[in-house]
Amino acid sequence: MTTFFIGDVALDEYYTADRWPGRADKGMVRELPAEIGGSIANAAVVHAALGGNTQFISLLNGSPLSRRLIHDLRQNGVGADHMLIDPAIAESRNLIFLIDGEHVVLTVEMGEQPMWLTPATLAALRRPGFLYTTLYRVRRLHAQTEQGLLKQADLVVDLRHHGRRAIFDLDVGGYTPEDMPYLSGAAVVIFNQVGFRAAFGHDDMSRIGDWIRDHQIGWVVRTLAAEGAEAYDGQTRLQAAGYPVDVIDVTGAGDTFGGALTWCLTQGQTFAEALDFSIAAASRSVTIHGPRGGKADATAVHAWRDENRRG
């Protein structure tokens, strides 16, 4: 079973600073080595490192940097057989500033051009398995079929009817009512604390049961940074604590969580098992510099969890 990740891959340019400057202010930064990252690509690399059969789709411009990004994915065990190319778009880069144990990410705007899937890609996606993606990307998906144009939410519904189960990483962005045709029927919807509050206007997971049931969503997950994560399917509420660690770099922690959770579900684990393993993987990742600090096989994650058991 192949899991598809549709999203961003980019060169992450790192800087550190003592503070984030205010408006009309100035500040000094220290440059760190650049690394290849991108949120969904990071999750795909984690999934592949754990042993998942992984394919990644993005829209790049075909430049030497784009070829480098694709080569790096393949070197990390991630298939790029369905990558899309548009020479007109900008280079894929993120500027990441590490400040006071947190990070500020600035992403180069690449536009919202349609992502036209080839017949072969559509056929591959129309097989059972998981799809890990974002609203920003699925809003852009288009495919030409014998029956006519298939795009955006209709395309997501079509894939679901063919057994492709969507996992949406909504991160800080939340959602709007206009997004529900995409999210309805999703296997998992993942928020962080900021995104959950933006979506629902509160922090109480127990109050969204009707929303989950009305939209036939499998699980809603809210990551809680150092506190772990919680999940709710409208009936059962799960909570798993984080691990006390010395934080080196939080970049990619959420991506590690999502990639690990997806892998666990492909292995048939219960959601409680998947949640606990994914928190361990994410906690381990913040002890390592770089957007892909979470890259590890399952044995390494289990060993780390055993060595760092919560009190």
Secondary structure, 3 states (H helix, E strand, C coil): CCEEEECCCEEEEEEECCCCCCCCCCCCCEECCCEEECHHHHHHHHHHHCCCCEEEECEECCCHHHHHHHHHHHHCCCECCCCEECCCCCCCEEEEEEECCEEEEEECCCCCCCEEECHHHHHHHCCCEEEEECHHHHCCEEEEECCEEEEHHHHHHHHHHCCEEEEEEEECCCCCHHHHHHHCCCCEEEEEHHHHHHHHCCCCHHHHHHHHHHCCCCEEEEECHHHCEEEECCCCEEEECCCCCCCCCCCCHHHHHHHHHHHHHHCCCCHHHHHHHHHHHHHHHCCCCCCCCCCCCHHHHHHHHHHCCCC
